[in-house]
Amino acid sequence: MAQNVAAAAHAKSAAAAAEGASAGSSQPPKPVIRKPKILLVIDDQHTDWAKYFRGKKLNGEYEIRVEQAEFSEINLASYVNSGCMVDMQVNKGGTKVVRSFKPDFVLIRQHAYSMIPGEDFRNLVIGLHFGGVPSINSLFSIYNFCSKPWVFSQMIKLYHSLGPEKFPLNEQTFYPNHTQMDVLVSKRPQY
């Protein structure tokens, strides 16, 4: 009896599969349309990054849409649950282009910090990190590279662990500010 029930169930499922296959053959399956992934490139306009990604696909499935701007042309807000939203105002050929989007990943090719007034964009790097935006070059390293003495202190660690033969460094001195440098340099013995 159990064999008869199993055989009937198997026959019924085979018939349903055959019917579905013949019904499906009358209409082609709908292609899966995937939203393109947005790559935010932070760089000046001298390099057109869109041309390097034109026609390329991520994992063979997703087109890559490039949004390119300089740090000074973007603003952002990052949220715990919904990630990062970027507002971008770019001048292209004398026309102001304004866009808002959620980047899927970021490529940073511009320095995030300069001592020139108004060129400290570390807050934008923090915002991208806060929003969980994956970065082609690590946001951690970009933020750390904003301070040259910080980078050099990391190099000193390598110097001490590998030795001067494998990792030579030029001698440098760090002063926390210029007044300390003036005081300490004036007290240094003259040879």
MODELLER restraints for C-alpha pairs under 7 A, 6 or more apart:
rsr = mdl.restraints
at = mdl.atoms
rsr.add(forms.Gaussian(group=physical.xy_distance, feature=features.Distance(at['CA:34:A'], at['CA:62:A']), mean=6.36, stdev=0.5))
rsr.add(forms.Gaussian(group=physical.xy_distance, feature=features.Distance(at['CA:36:A'], at['CA:62:A']), mean=5.37, stdev=0.5))
rsr.add(forms.Gaussian(group=physical.xy_distance, feature=features.Distance(at['CA:36:A'], at['CA:63:A']), mean=4.65, stdev=0.5))
rsr.add(forms.Gaussian(group=physical.xy_distance, feature=features.Distance(at['CA:36:A'], at['CA:64:A']), mean=5.45, stdev=0.5))
rsr.add(forms.Gaussian(group=physical.xy_distance, feature=features.Distance(at['CA:36:A'], at['CA:65:A']), mean=6.09, stdev=0.5))
rsr.add(forms.Gaussian(group=physical.xy_distance, feature=features.Distance(at['CA:37:A'], at['CA:62:A']), mean=6.28, stdev=0.5))
rsr.add(forms.Gaussian(group=physical.xy_distance, feature=features.Distance(at['CA:37:A'], at['CA:63:A']), mean=6.22, stdev=0.5))
rsr.add(forms.Gaussian(group=physical.xy_distance, feature=features.Distance(at['CA:37:A'], at['CA:64:A']), mean=5.00, stdev=0.5))
rsr.add(forms.Gaussian(group=physical.xy_distance, feature=features.Distance(at['CA:37:A'], at['CA:65:A']), mean=6.01, stdev=0.5))
rsr.add(forms.Gaussian(group=physical.xy_distance, feature=features.Distance(at['CA:37:A'], at['CA:104:A']), mean=5.87, stdev=0.5))
rsr.add(forms.Gaussian(group=physical.xy_distance, feature=features.Distance(at['CA:38:A'], at['CA:64:A']), mean=5.93, stdev=0.5))
rsr.add(forms.Gaussian(group=physical.xy_distance, feature=features.Distance(at['CA:38:A'], at['CA:65:A']), mean=4.84, stdev=0.5))
rsr.add(forms.Gaussian(group=physical.xy_distance, feature=features.Distance(at['CA:38:A'], at['CA:66:A']), mean=5.92, stdev=0.5))
rsr.add(forms.Gaussian(group=physical.xy_distance, feature=features.Distance(at['CA:38:A'], at['CA:103:A']), mean=5.08, stdev=0.5))
rsr.add(forms.Gaussian(group=physical.xy_distance, feature=features.Distance(at['CA:38:A'], at['CA:104:A']), mean=5.18, stdev=0.5))
rsr.add(forms.Gaussian(group=physical.xy_distance, feature=features.Distance(at['CA:38:A'], at['CA:105:A']), mean=6.75, stdev=0.5))
rsr.add(forms.Gaussian(group=physical.xy_distance, feature=features.Distance(at['CA:39:A'], at['CA:64:A']), mean=6.65, stdev=0.5))
rsr.add(forms.Gaussian(group=physical.xy_distance, feature=features.Distance(at['CA:39:A'], at['CA:65:A']), mean=6.05, stdev=0.5))
rsr.add(forms.Gaussian(group=physical.xy_distance, feature=features.Distance(at['CA:39:A'], at['CA:66:A']), mean=4.88, stdev=0.5))
rsr.add(forms.Gaussian(group=physical.xy_distance, feature=features.Distance(at['CA:39:A'], at['CA:67:A']), mean=6.15, stdev=0.5))
rsr.add(forms.Gaussian(group=physical.xy_distance, feature=features.Distance(at['CA:39:A'], at['CA:103:A']), mean=5.99, stdev=0.5))
rsr.add(forms.Gaussian(group=physical.xy_distance, feature=features.Distance(at['CA:39:A'], at['CA:104:A']), mean=6.10, stdev=0.5))
rsr.add(forms.Gaussian(group=physical.xy_distance, feature=features.Distance(at['CA:39:A'], at['CA:105:A']), mean=5.20, stdev=0.5))
rsr.add(forms.Gaussian(group=physical.xy_distance, feature=features.Distance(at['CA:39:A'], at['CA:106:A']), mean=5.50, stdev=0.5))
rsr.add(forms.Gaussian(group=physical.xy_distance, feature=features.Distance(at['CA:40:A'], at['CA:66:A']), mean=6.02, stdev=0.5))
rsr.add(forms.Gaussian(group=physical.xy_distance, feature=features.Distance(at['CA:40:A'], at['CA:67:A']), mean=4.89, stdev=0.5))
rsr.add(forms.Gaussian(group=physical.xy_distance, feature=features.Distance(at['CA:40:A'], at['CA:68:A']), mean=5.85, stdev=0.5))
rsr.add(forms.Gaussian(group=physical.xy_distance, feature=features.Distance(at['CA:40:A'], at['CA:103:A']), mean=5.93, stdev=0.5))
rsr.add(forms.Gaussian(group=physical.xy_distance, feature=features.Distance(at['CA:40:A'], at['CA:105:A']), mean=6.37, stdev=0.5))
rsr.add(forms.Gaussian(group=physical.xy_distance, feature=features.Distance(at['CA:40:A'], at['CA:106:A']), mean=4.64, stdev=0.5))
rsr.add(forms.Gaussian(group=physical.xy_distance, feature=features.Distance(at['CA:40:A'], at['CA:107:A']), mean=6.23, stdev=0.5))
rsr.add(forms.Gaussian(group=physical.xy_distance, feature=features.Distance(at['CA:41:A'], at['CA:66:A']), mean=6.91, stdev=0.5))
rsr.add(forms.Gaussian(group=physical.xy_distance, feature=features.Distance(at['CA:41:A'], at['CA:67:A']), mean=6.10, stdev=0.5))
rsr.add(forms.Gaussian(group=physical.xy_distance, feature=features.Distance(at['CA:41:A'], at['CA:68:A']), mean=4.66, stdev=0.5))
rsr.add(forms.Gaussian(group=physical.xy_distance, feature=features.Distance(at['CA:41:A'], at['CA:69:A']), mean=6.49, stdev=0.5))
rsr.add(forms.Gaussian(group=physical.xy_distance, feature=features.Distance(at['CA:41:A'], at['CA:106:A']), mean=5.81, stdev=0.5))
rsr.add(forms.Gaussian(group=physical.xy_distance, feature=features.Distance(at['CA:41:A'], at['CA:107:A']), mean=4.75, stdev=0.5))
rsr.add(forms.Gaussian(group=physical.xy_distance, feature=features.Distance(at['CA:41:A'], at['CA:108:A']), mean=5.87, stdev=0.5))
rsr.add(forms.Gaussian(group=physical.xy_distance, feature=features.Distance(at['CA:42:A'], at['CA:68:A']), mean=5.86, stdev=0.5))
rsr.add(forms.Gaussian(group=physical.xy_distance, feature=features.Distance(at['CA:42:A'], at['CA:69:A']), mean=5.18, stdev=0.5))
rsr.add(forms.Gaussian(group=physical.xy_distance, feature=features.Distance(at['CA:42:A'], at['CA:70:A']), mean=5.12, stdev=0.5))
rsr.add(forms.Gaussian(group=physical.xy_distance, feature=features.Distance(at['CA:42:A'], at['CA:71:A']), mean=6.21, stdev=0.5))
rsr.add(forms.Gaussian(group=physical.xy_distance, feature=features.Distance(at['CA:42:A'], at['CA:107:A']), mean=6.27, stdev=0.5))
rsr.add(forms.Gaussian(group=physical.xy_distance, feature=features.Distance(at['CA:42:A'], at['CA:108:A']), mean=4.78, stdev=0.5))
rsr.add(forms.Gaussian(group=physical.xy_distance, feature=features.Distance(at['CA:42:A'], at['CA:109:A']), mean=5.84, stdev=0.5))
rsr.add(forms.Gaussian(group=physical.xy_distance, feature=features.Distance(at['CA:42:A'], at['CA:110:A']), mean=6.22, stdev=0.5))
rsr.add(forms.Gaussian(group=physical.xy_distance, feature=features.Distance(at['CA:43:A'], at['CA:68:A']), mean=6.78, stdev=0.5))
rsr.add(forms.Gaussian(group=physical.xy_distance, feature=features.Distance(at['CA:43:A'], at['CA:69:A']), mean=5.94, stdev=0.5))
rsr.add(forms.Gaussian(group=physical.xy_distance, feature=features.Distance(at['CA:43:A'], at['CA:70:A']), mean=5.03, stdev=0.5))
rsr.add(forms.Gaussian(group=physical.xy_distance, feature=features.Distance(at['CA:43:A'], at['CA:108:A']), mean=6.59, stdev=0.5))
rsr.add(forms.Gaussian(group=physical.xy_distance, feature=features.Distance(at['CA:43:A'], at['CA:109:A']), mean=5.10, stdev=0.5))
rsr.add(forms.Gaussian(group=physical.xy_distance, feature=features.Distance(at['CA:43:A'], at['CA:110:A']), mean=5.12, stdev=0.5))
rsr.add(forms.Gaussian(group=physical.xy_distance, feature=features.Distance(at['CA:44:A'], at['CA:69:A']), mean=6.62, stdev=0.5))
rsr.add(forms.Gaussian(group=physical.xy_distance, feature=features.Distance(at['CA:44:A'], at['CA:70:A']), mean=5.39, stdev=0.5))
rsr.add(forms.Gaussian(group=physical.xy_distance, feature=features.Distance(at['CA:50:A'], at['CA:66:A']), mean=5.36, stdev=0.5))
rsr.add(forms.Gaussian(group=physical.xy_distance, feature=features.Distance(at['CA:53:A'], at['CA:64:A']), mean=6.60, stdev=0.5))
rsr.add(forms.Gaussian(group=physical.xy_distance, feature=features.Distance(at['CA:56:A'], at['CA:63:A']), mean=6.38, stdev=0.5))
rsr.add(forms.Gaussian(group=physical.xy_distance, feature=features.Distance(at['CA:56:A'], at['CA:64:A']), mean=6.64, stdev=0.5))
rsr.add(forms.Gaussian(group=physical.xy_distance, feature=features.Distance(at['CA:57:A'], at['CA:63:A']), mean=4.59, stdev=0.5))
rsr.add(forms.Gaussian(group=physical.xy_distance, feature=features.Distance(at['CA:57:A'], at['CA:64:A']), mean=6.06, stdev=0.5))
rsr.add(forms.Gaussian(group=physical.xy_distance, feature=features.Distance(at['CA:58:A'], at['CA:64:A']), mean=6.82, stdev=0.5))
rsr.add(forms.Gaussian(group=physical.xy_distance, feature=features.Distance(at['CA:69:A'], at['CA:90:A']), mean=6.50, stdev=0.5))
rsr.add(forms.Gaussian(group=physical.xy_distance, feature=features.Distance(at['CA:71:A'], at['CA:121:A']), mean=6.59, stdev=0.5))
rsr.add(forms.Gaussian(group=physical.xy_distance, feature=features.Distance(at['CA:73:A'], at['CA:88:A']), mean=5.78, stdev=0.5))
rsr.add(forms.Gaussian(group=physical.xy_distance, feature=features.Distance(at['CA:73:A'], at['CA:89:A']), mean=5.32, stdev=0.5))
rsr.add(forms.Gaussian(group=physical.xy_distance, feature=features.Distance(at['CA:73:A'], at['CA:90:A']), mean=6.01, stdev=0.5))
rsr.add(forms.Gaussian(group=physical.xy_distance, feature=features.Distance(at['CA:74:A'], at['CA:86:A']), mean=6.77, stdev=0.5))
rsr.add(forms.Gaussian(group=physical.xy_distance, feature=features.Distance(at['CA:74:A'], at['CA:87:A']), mean=5.67, stdev=0.5))
rsr.add(forms.Gaussian(group=physical.xy_distance, feature=features.Distance(at['CA:74:A'], at['CA:88:A']), mean=4.47, stdev=0.5))
rsr.add(forms.Gaussian(group=physical.xy_distance, feature=features.Distance(at['CA:74:A'], at['CA:89:A']), mean=6.40, stdev=0.5))
rsr.add(forms.Gaussian(group=physical.xy_distance, feature=features.Distance(at['CA:75:A'], at['CA:86:A']), mean=5.88, stdev=0.5))
rsr.add(forms.Gaussian(group=physical.xy_distance, feature=features.Distance(at['CA:75:A'], at['CA:87:A']), mean=5.18, stdev=0.5))
rsr.add(forms.Gaussian(group=physical.xy_distance, feature=features.Distance(at['CA:75:A'], at['CA:88:A']), mean=6.46, stdev=0.5))
rsr.add(forms.Gaussian(group=physical.xy_distance, feature=features.Distance(at['CA:76:A'], at['CA:84:A']), mean=6.88, stdev=0.5))
rsr.add(forms.Gaussian(group=physical.xy_distance, feature=features.Distance(at['CA:76:A'], at['CA:85:A']), mean=5.59, stdev=0.5))
rsr.add(forms.Gaussian(group=physical.xy_distance, feature=features.Distance(at['CA:76:A'], at['CA:86:A']), mean=4.36, stdev=0.5))
rsr.add(forms.Gaussian(group=physical.xy_distance, feature=features.Distance(at['CA:76:A'], at['CA:87:A']), mean=5.85, stdev=0.5))
rsr.add(forms.Gaussian(group=physical.xy_distance, feature=features.Distance(at['CA:76:A'], at['CA:127:A']), mean=6.96, stdev=0.5))
rsr.add(forms.Gaussian(group=physical.xy_distance, feature=features.Distance(at['CA:77:A'], at['CA:84:A']), mean=5.77, stdev=0.5))
rsr.add(forms.Gaussian(group=physical.xy_distance, feature=features.Distance(at['CA:77:A'], at['CA:85:A']), mean=5.46, stdev=0.5))
rsr.add(forms.Gaussian(group=physical.xy_distance, feature=features.Distance(at['CA:77:A'], at['CA:86:A']), mean=6.68, stdev=0.5))
rsr.add(forms.Gaussian(group=physical.xy_distance, feature=features.Distance(at['CA:77:A'], at['CA:127:A']), mean=6.79, stdev=0.5))
rsr.add(forms.Gaussian(group=physical.xy_distance, feature=features.Distance(at['CA:78:A'], at['CA:84:A']), mean=4.16, stdev=0.5))
rsr.add(forms.Gaussian(group=physical.xy_distance, feature=features.Distance(at['CA:78:A'], at['CA:85:A']), mean=6.30, stdev=0.5))
rsr.add(forms.Gaussian(group=physical.xy_distance, feature=features.Distance(at['CA:78:A'], at['CA:127:A']), mean=5.91, stdev=0.5))
rsr.add(forms.Gaussian(group=physical.xy_distance, feature=features.Distance(at['CA:78:A'], at['CA:130:A']), mean=6.23, stdev=0.5))
rsr.add(forms.Gaussian(group=physical.xy_distance, feature=features.Distance(at['CA:78:A'], at['CA:131:A']), mean=4.69, stdev=0.5))
rsr.add(forms.Gaussian(group=physical.xy_distance, feature=features.Distance(at['CA:79:A'], at['CA:131:A']), mean=5.98, stdev=0.5))
rsr.add(forms.Gaussian(group=physical.xy_distance, feature=features.Distance(at['CA:80:A'], at['CA:131:A']), mean=6.83, stdev=0.5))
rsr.add(forms.Gaussian(group=physical.xy_distance, feature=features.Distance(at['CA:83:A'], at['CA:131:A']), mean=4.28, stdev=0.5))
rsr.add(forms.Gaussian(group=physical.xy_distance, feature=features.Distance(at['CA:83:A'], at['CA:132:A']), mean=6.17, stdev=0.5))
rsr.add(forms.Gaussian(group=physical.xy_distance, feature=features.Distance(at['CA:84:A'], at['CA:102:A']), mean=5.92, stdev=0.5))
rsr.add(forms.Gaussian(group=physical.xy_distance, feature=features.Distance(at['CA:84:A'], at['CA:128:A']), mean=6.59, stdev=0.5))
rsr.add(forms.Gaussian(group=physical.xy_distance, feature=features.Distance(at['CA:84:A'], at['CA:131:A']), mean=4.56, stdev=0.5))
rsr.add(forms.Gaussian(group=physical.xy_distance, feature=features.Distance(at['CA:85:A'], at['CA:100:A']), mean=6.91, stdev=0.5))
rsr.add(forms.Gaussian(group=physical.xy_distance, feature=features.Distance(at['CA:85:A'], at['CA:101:A']), mean=5.72, stdev=0.5))
rsr.add(forms.Gaussian(group=physical.xy_distance, feature=features.Distance(at['CA:85:A'], at['CA:102:A']), mean=4.68, stdev=0.5))
rsr.add(forms.Gaussian(group=physical.xy_distance, feature=features.Distance(at['CA:86:A'], at['CA:100:A']), mean=5.54, stdev=0.5))
rsr.add(forms.Gaussian(group=physical.xy_distance, feature=features.Distance(at['CA:86:A'], at['CA:101:A']), mean=5.48, stdev=0.5))
rsr.add(forms.Gaussian(group=physical.xy_distance, feature=features.Distance(at['CA:86:A'], at['CA:102:A']), mean=6.08, stdev=0.5))
rsr.add(forms.Gaussian(group=physical.xy_distance, feature=features.Distance(at['CA:87:A'], at['CA:99:A']), mean=5.80, stdev=0.5))
rsr.add(forms.Gaussian(group=physical.xy_distance, feature=features.Distance(at['CA:87:A'], at['CA:100:A']), mean=4.44, stdev=0.5))
rsr.add(forms.Gaussian(group=physical.xy_distance, feature=features.Distance(at['CA:87:A'], at['CA:101:A']), mean=6.79, stdev=0.5))
rsr.add(forms.Gaussian(group=physical.xy_distance, feature=features.Distance(at['CA:88:A'], at['CA:98:A']), mean=5.61, stdev=0.5))
rsr.add(forms.Gaussian(group=physical.xy_distance, feature=features.Distance(at['CA:88:A'], at['CA:99:A']), mean=5.24, stdev=0.5))
rsr.add(forms.Gaussian(group=physical.xy_distance, feature=features.Distance(at['CA:88:A'], at['CA:100:A']), mean=6.28, stdev=0.5))
rsr.add(forms.Gaussian(group=physical.xy_distance, feature=features.Distance(at['CA:89:A'], at['CA:96:A']), mean=6.56, stdev=0.5))
rsr.add(forms.Gaussian(group=physical.xy_distance, feature=features.Distance(at['CA:89:A'], at['CA:97:A']), mean=5.60, stdev=0.5))
rsr.add(forms.Gaussian(group=physical.xy_distance, feature=features.Distance(at['CA:89:A'], at['CA:98:A']), mean=4.56, stdev=0.5))
rsr.add(forms.Gaussian(group=physical.xy_distance, feature=features.Distance(at['CA:89:A'], at['CA:99:A']), mean=6.71, stdev=0.5))
rsr.add(forms.Gaussian(group=physical.xy_distance, feature=features.Distance(at['CA:90:A'], at['CA:96:A']), mean=5.69, stdev=0.5))
rsr.add(forms.Gaussian(group=physical.xy_distance, feature=features.Distance(at['CA:90:A'], at['CA:97:A']), mean=5.16, stdev=0.5))
rsr.add(forms.Gaussian(group=physical.xy_distance, feature=features.Distance(at['CA:90:A'], at['CA:98:A']), mean=6.57, stdev=0.5))
rsr.add(forms.Gaussian(group=physical.xy_distance, feature=features.Distance(at['CA:91:A'], at['CA:97:A']), mean=6.05, stdev=0.5))
rsr.add(forms.Gaussian(group=physical.xy_distance, feature=features.Distance(at['CA:104:A'], at['CA:133:A']), mean=6.40, stdev=0.5))
rsr.add(forms.Gaussian(group=physical.xy_distance, feature=features.Distance(at['CA:105:A'], at['CA:133:A']), mean=5.49, stdev=0.5))
rsr.add(forms.Gaussian(group=physical.xy_distance, feature=features.Distance(at['CA:105:A'], at['CA:134:A']), mean=4.79, stdev=0.5))
rsr.add(forms.Gaussian(group=physical.xy_distance, feature=features.Distance(at['CA:105:A'], at['CA:135:A']), mean=5.46, stdev=0.5))
rsr.add(forms.Gaussian(group=physical.xy_distance, feature=features.Distance(at['CA:106:A'], at['CA:133:A']), mean=6.92, stdev=0.5))
rsr.add(forms.Gaussian(group=physical.xy_distance, feature=features.Distance(at['CA:106:A'], at['CA:134:A']), mean=6.44, stdev=0.5))
rsr.add(forms.Gaussian(group=physical.xy_distance, feature=features.Distance(at['CA:106:A'], at['CA:135:A']), mean=4.77, stdev=0.5))
rsr.add(forms.Gaussian(group=physical.xy_distance, feature=features.Distance(at['CA:106:A'], at['CA:136:A']), mean=6.22, stdev=0.5))
rsr.add(forms.Gaussian(group=physical.xy_distance, feature=features.Distance(at['CA:107:A'], at['CA:135:A']), mean=5.98, stdev=0.5))
rsr.add(forms.Gaussian(group=physical.xy_distance, feature=features.Distance(at['CA:107:A'], at['CA:136:A']), mean=5.34, stdev=0.5))
rsr.add(forms.Gaussian(group=physical.xy_distance, feature=features.Distance(at['CA:107:A'], at['CA:137:A']), mean=6.47, stdev=0.5))
rsr.add(forms.Gaussian(group=physical.xy_distance, feature=features.Distance(at['CA:108:A'], at['CA:137:A']), mean=6.97, stdev=0.5))
rsr.add(forms.Gaussian(group=physical.xy_distance, feature=features.Distance(at['CA:112:A'], at['CA:120:A']), mean=6.29, stdev=0.5))
rsr.add(forms.Gaussian(group=physical.xy_distance, feature=features.Distance(at['CA:112:A'], at['CA:121:A']), mean=4.93, stdev=0.5))
rsr.add(forms.Gaussian(group=physical.xy_distance, feature=features.Distance(at['CA:112:A'], at['CA:122:A']), mean=5.69, stdev=0.5))
rsr.add(forms.Gaussian(group=physical.xy_distance, feature=features.Distance(at['CA:112:A'], at['CA:146:A']), mean=6.47, stdev=0.5))
rsr.add(forms.Gaussian(group=physical.xy_distance, feature=features.Distance(at['CA:113:A'], at['CA:119:A']), mean=5.94, stdev=0.5))
rsr.add(forms.Gaussian(group=physical.xy_distance, feature=features.Distance(at['CA:113:A'], at['CA:120:A']), mean=4.50, stdev=0.5))
rsr.add(forms.Gaussian(group=physical.xy_distance, feature=features.Distance(at['CA:113:A'], at['CA:121:A']), mean=5.74, stdev=0.5))
rsr.add(forms.Gaussian(group=physical.xy_distance, feature=features.Distance(at['CA:113:A'], at['CA:122:A']), mean=6.35, stdev=0.5))
rsr.add(forms.Gaussian(group=physical.xy_distance, feature=features.Distance(at['CA:113:A'], at['CA:146:A']), mean=5.34, stdev=0.5))
rsr.add(forms.Gaussian(group=physical.xy_distance, feature=features.Distance(at['CA:114:A'], at['CA:120:A']), mean=5.90, stdev=0.5))
rsr.add(forms.Gaussian(group=physical.xy_distance, feature=features.Distance(at['CA:122:A'], at['CA:143:A']), mean=6.62, stdev=0.5))
rsr.add(forms.Gaussian(group=physical.xy_distance, feature=features.Distance(at['CA:125:A'], at['CA:139:A']), mean=6.58, stdev=0.5))
rsr.add(forms.Gaussian(group=physical.xy_distance, feature=features.Distance(at['CA:125:A'], at['CA:143:A']), mean=6.72, stdev=0.5))
rsr.add(forms.Gaussian(group=physical.xy_distance, feature=features.Distance(at['CA:129:A'], at['CA:139:A']), mean=6.52, stdev=0.5))
rsr.add(forms.Gaussian(group=physical.xy_distance, feature=features.Distance(at['CA:144:A'], at['CA:150:A']), mean=6.84, stdev=0.5))
rsr.add(forms.Gaussian(group=physical.xy_distance, feature=features.Distance(at['CA:144:A'], at['CA:151:A']), mean=6.75, stdev=0.5))
rsr.add(forms.Gaussian(group=physical.xy_distance, feature=features.Distance(at['CA:145:A'], at['CA:151:A']), mean=6.05, stdev=0.5))
rsr.add(forms.Gaussian(group=physical.xy_distance, feature=features.Distance(at['CA:158:A'], at['CA:167:A']), mean=6.93, stdev=0.5))
rsr.add(forms.Gaussian(group=physical.xy_distance, feature=features.Distance(at['CA:159:A'], at['CA:167:A']), mean=5.29, stdev=0.5))
rsr.add(forms.Gaussian(group=physical.xy_distance, feature=features.Distance(at['CA:159:A'], at['CA:168:A']), mean=6.60, stdev=0.5))
rsr.add(forms.Gaussian(group=physical.xy_distance, feature=features.Distance(at['CA:175:A'], at['CA:181:A']), mean=5.61, stdev=0.5))
